[in-house]
Amino acid sequence: PVIKLIPKNGKLLFLGYMEQGEKTFYYYALLTSNGTKYFQVVREPFFWERIYEIEGAGVPDFLLARLGVDI
């Protein structure tokens, strides 16, 4: 199975990804009129992909810096 992020409202931005060992972390920002929510999708061999809503501080700085986002 593949996780698909399809927002009902707002704009979903792919911020980038980071690899640590066999795990890959994908980061997304959902921009809405109520603010911004951040999501992390975790992919690792032999496990289902997992998605978490995280704080902005949990997104690596180098991914936010490319977009000019300040937390």
C-alpha positions in Angstrom: 0.0 0.0 0.0 1.0 3.6 -0.7 0.0 6.6 1.4 -1.6 9.3 -0.6 -2.0 12.8 0.9 -5.0 14.5 -0.8 -6.2 17.6 1.2 -9.8 18.6 1.1 -8.7 22.3 1.3 -5.5 24.1 1.3 -2.3 23.4 -0.6 0.0 20.5 0.1 3.7 21.1 -0.4 6.4 18.3 -0.6 9.3 19.7 1.4 11.8 16.9 0.7 13.2 13.8 2.2 16.0 12.5 4.4 17.5 9.1 4.7 18.8 7.6 8.0 20.0 4.0 7.7 17.3 2.0 6.0 14.6 4.5 6.9 13.5 7.3 4.6 11.5 10.2 6.0 9.4 12.3 3.7 8.1 15.8 4.8 5.1 17.7 3.7 3.4 21.0 4.7 -0.3 21.6 4.4 -1.0 25.3 4.0 -4.5 26.3 4.9 -6.3 29.5 5.9 -6.1 28.2 9.5 -2.3 27.9 9.5 0.3 25.2 8.5 0.4 21.6 9.5 3.5 19.4 9.0 3.5 15.7 8.2 6.2 13.1 8.2 5.9 9.8 6.2 8.2 7.0 7.3 9.3 4.3 4.9 11.4 1.3 5.9 11.9 -2.1 4.5 9.5 -4.9 5.6 7.1 -2.4 7.3 4.0 -0.5 6.2 4.5 3.2 5.5 3.5 5.4 8.5 2.3 9.0 8.6 2.5 11.4 11.5 1.5 14.9 12.1 4.5 16.7 13.6 5.4 20.1 14.9 7.2 22.5 12.6 10.4 22.1 14.7 10.4 18.4 13.8 11.1 19.2 10.1 14.8 19.4 9.3 16.1 22.9 9.0 17.7 22.3 5.6 14.3 21.4 4.1 12.6 24.5 5.5 15.5 26.7 4.4 15.0 25.8 0.8 11.5 27.2 0.9 12.4 30.2 3.1 10.1 29.0 5.9 10.9 30.3 9.4 9.6 28.4 12.4 
